[in-house]
Amino acid sequence: MWEEKQNKLSRTFKFKNFGQAFAFMTQVAFEAEKANHHPSWNNVYNEVNIELTTHDAGDIVTDKDRKLASKIEEIFKNYHSS
């Protein structure tokens, strides 16, 4: 689940392996680019840590962050539907 604290939405996603994690990040990158809203994230092997905040609004959580988080959830479900 996404956690909201310190003016950020954050979540860690876990995958079977690095390839899945990287594929997920690629899909998220395309959605972020479409929304012109880019996450702060990092990846170590099968984990992807994402933080969302709206810099233009003074580094607070806005609807822009919540919408991107929702899209990210949709993408993530594809990796755990089987």
N, C-alpha and C positions, 0 to 999 in steps of 0.2 A: 504494500500500500504506500501511496505517496504520503510524505510527512511534511507539514508546513511548520517551519521554525526559522528564526533569524532571517525573516523576509525572503525565504527560499522554499520552493517545493523540491523535495529530494526523494530519491528512491534508488535502491540497488536491485539490479536484475541479474539473475543467474541462469546460465545456459549449460548445455551438455559439454561444450568445448569452445575453444577459441574461434573456430570457424563460424559457429552459430552466433556468438557474441558480435563478431565483426560484421556478419550479414545484417544483424539487427541494427547495428550502428549505421550501416549504409542506408537502410530503409528510413531510419529516423532522420538522417542527414537530408534526404530528399524532402521529407515532410517539413523539416525545419526551414529549409531553403524556400519552399513554397510559401510558408507563413512569414518569411523574413524575420524569424525569431529563433535564435541559435542557443543551444544548451551549453552549459559548462559541464564537461564530462570527462571521465577517464575509464580506461579498460585495463584490467589485469586478468589474463587468461580467460576464464569463463564468466567473469563479472564485469558489469557495466554500471558505473555510478553516474547518475544524472542529477544536476541541480538546475532549476529554472527560476529566473527572476527577470523582471523587466527593467533594463537599465535606463531606458528613456523615461520611465515613470519614477526614477529615483531609487532603483534597486529594491522594488517591492514586488509582491506577488499580485498579478492582475489576471483578468480574464484571458489574456493572451497566453499566459503560462498554463492556466487550467485547460484551455483548448488544446495546446500542444501536448500536455500530459495525457489528455484523453486519447489523442491520436497515437501516442506512444504505447498506451495500454492496448489499443486495437492491434498494433503491430506485434506486441509481445504475445498476445493470445495465439497468434499463428505458430508460435514456437512451442506451445504447450497444449495444443488441441488434440494431439494424438495420444 
